[in-house]
Amino acid sequence: MPAETLKETTIRGLRWLAVTRVVGETLAFAAAVALARLVTPSAYGHAAVALIFLPLAGILTFEGFASALVQREQIDEEDRRAAMFMSLVGGAILSVIVFVLARPVWRPLFGSQTATLIQLISPILFIAALGGVSRAALWRKLDFRATSLIDTASVVSGYIVAVGLAAAGLGAKAIVIGALAQMAISSALLLAAAPAPLPRWSRQAQRRSAAFGLPAALAGLVEVLFRNVDYAILAARLSAASTGIYYRAFNLGVVYQDKLSGVMVQVAYPVYSRTPDTAQLRAMHERAARVHAAIIFPLLASLMVLAPVLIPLLFGSAWTPSVAPTQVLALAGMLAAILTGYSQVMLALGRPRPLLLFNVARLAVYATAVTLASRHGLMAVAGAVVGAYFVILVGAYRFLLHRHVGISIRRLVPELGPAVSGCLALAAVTVPLLHLLEGTLPRALVIALVGSTGLAVYALVLRTGFAAAWADVRMLVVQVLGPLANRLRGDSRGGDSRGGPGGVEAIDAAEAIAG
């Protein structure tokens, strides 16, 4: 795809992803707050292990059987039909395996209640397989509008189902059934948007796909285990209530920044796969890392300051023990933001094997750190997670990005200066302001005043002391969201990535955010 067309497509995709993600995640967060008030921390602890299979279903079925349809330059109908066949067969087999392992594996490890929830969620792997080839078709066309709308609709619908069932008293089962509903709606909408071909076995086509799909699926499997192994370890070693408290803290400190980064990550793989040369890929990813830090760091810094007031207000007093772990895990969220996109770079280069080996090592480091720290309580676990993320960040740059793409961490470190400086200024102003206002005003008003003041201070530091970082952030907001606002106002004179006002900046914006 020509570079200009790629940039234009990236910008359009990010506009849709940004708007739908903001709307969808706002609704989903409101539903999560409602769930937290309807379901106890211990119920969340039981459900946390079963929910591992939600991302696992998408990774195993899509990466293993359909991702090659996105990465390869040329495909034919035989490739699509063979991918559909293997998706359905593989999804069915995986669902059966998860179900039958309840008695010999899940029950001894996690207890009967969690094992029952895992059996309940086991069909999700087959359900995910139904939409894998359709998603690949949309990604191959860079149709981010359709995929973003589908993902938003499915997530919101799943939460609505979960809240309704939780209100009816189903407890942890409500969360699991909500996840099943989310995946079912996603697959149904994907099939409607891009009808899948009739499945048919083809040894030759499957061999072509397996060369990429097998290591990609294994790398994705390890990625999902990395993101969820801490829940499994804590569920096996600590009480369900402690696991639920950690689940809440980790979601606030790390997972929610992943949702923001996901706007860029969802575009990264198909866009990187169409990038014409390594030099352009390197420039896009380096700039994307800088923009990630500039946008996500102040949000996590604000969370660290406001957590003592924000968490009890939103989720209820039962979740107050998650405040301190959340504040520590926000540091891990910052490190995770810098890491965003390295997997997509390696897959776009057609290098899933080095990615797999690194992810295995990363999983081993992370699981070891959490296991050793778990005997000392949740704060020790939170500290171990931060340390593990730092080691992983250094390793990803040293052994993957520098070796295969030429991206050095030495070039990244100075670029983090603006975000770090802005966050220090934010904390210096908001910490004493919070202590001054707390108890004198309603908590919601305190959060609004302190949060807005902190973000204003951060923006002021960037604008006055770091012009390049401020320009990146401003460009991202103006070029991604500006044209949508103009359209909503009926203004056809808004910035156009193909020319006219803002055209040159739009191209720069694509380079800044395509990672």
Number of C-alpha atoms within 10 A of each C-alpha: 11 9 13 13 13 20 24 19 20 28 25 23 24 27 23 22 27 20 17 20 22 16 14 22 19 13 18 20 15 15 20 20 17 21 25 21 19 20 19 18 23 18 21 27 27 29 27 27 26 27 20 19 26 20 21 22 25 25 26 29 30 29 25 28 32 31 29 27 25 23 24 16 10 8 13 9 11 17 23 26 21 25 31 26 23 21 28 22 14 18 26 18 13 19 20 15 13 19 18 13 14 21 15 9 13 24 16 12 17 20 16 15 15 25 23 18 23 26 20 17 23 23 21 26 30 24 25 29 29 25 30 28 32 27 29 24 21 19 22 20 12 21 19 23 16 19 23 22 18 20 22 22 17 23 21 22 22 25 26 21 21 29 26 17 20 22 16 11 13 16 21 27 24 24 28 24 20 24 25 26 21 26 28 21 21 27 23 18 22 25 18 12 16 16 15 20 17 11 17 15 15 15 10 12 18 20 13 13 23 18 13 24 25 19 21 29 25 22 27 25 23 25 22 22 21 18 16 20 20 25 25 21 19 26 23 17 16 16 13 23 18 21 29 25 24 30 25 25 27 25 16 23 25 22 18 17 22 19 14 18 20 17 24 23 21 21 25 26 26 26 24 27 23 21 20 13 11 15 12 14 23 19 14 22 26 22 19 25 22 25 25 26 22 27 19 19 26 25 17 25 25 24 21 23 21 21 21 17 18 19 23 17 16 16 18 14 11 14 22 17 18 24 23 16 24 30 25 22 27 29 24 24 27 25 22 23 24 22 19 22 24 22 24 24 27 23 24 22 18 17 18 25 17 17 27 22 15 19 24 19 15 22 21 13 17 23 22 16 20 23 17 12 18 20 13 10 12 23 19 17 24 26 18 24 25 22 16 21 21 17 15 22 18 13 17 20 21 16 13 21 20 15 12 16 17 14 20 16 18 9 10 16 10 10 21 19 16 22 25 17 15 27 25 16 16 26 19 13 16 24 16 13 16 18 11 11 16 15 10 9 10 10 16 12 12 22 22 12 15 22 21 14 17 27 20 14 21 25 21 16 21 21 18 9 14 18 12 13 22 21 14 21 21 14 21 24 14 18 26 26 18 17 21 19 13 14 12 10 10 10 11 11 11 19 21 19 25 15 12 11 13 18 17 14 18 25 23 18 29 26 21 23 30 28 32
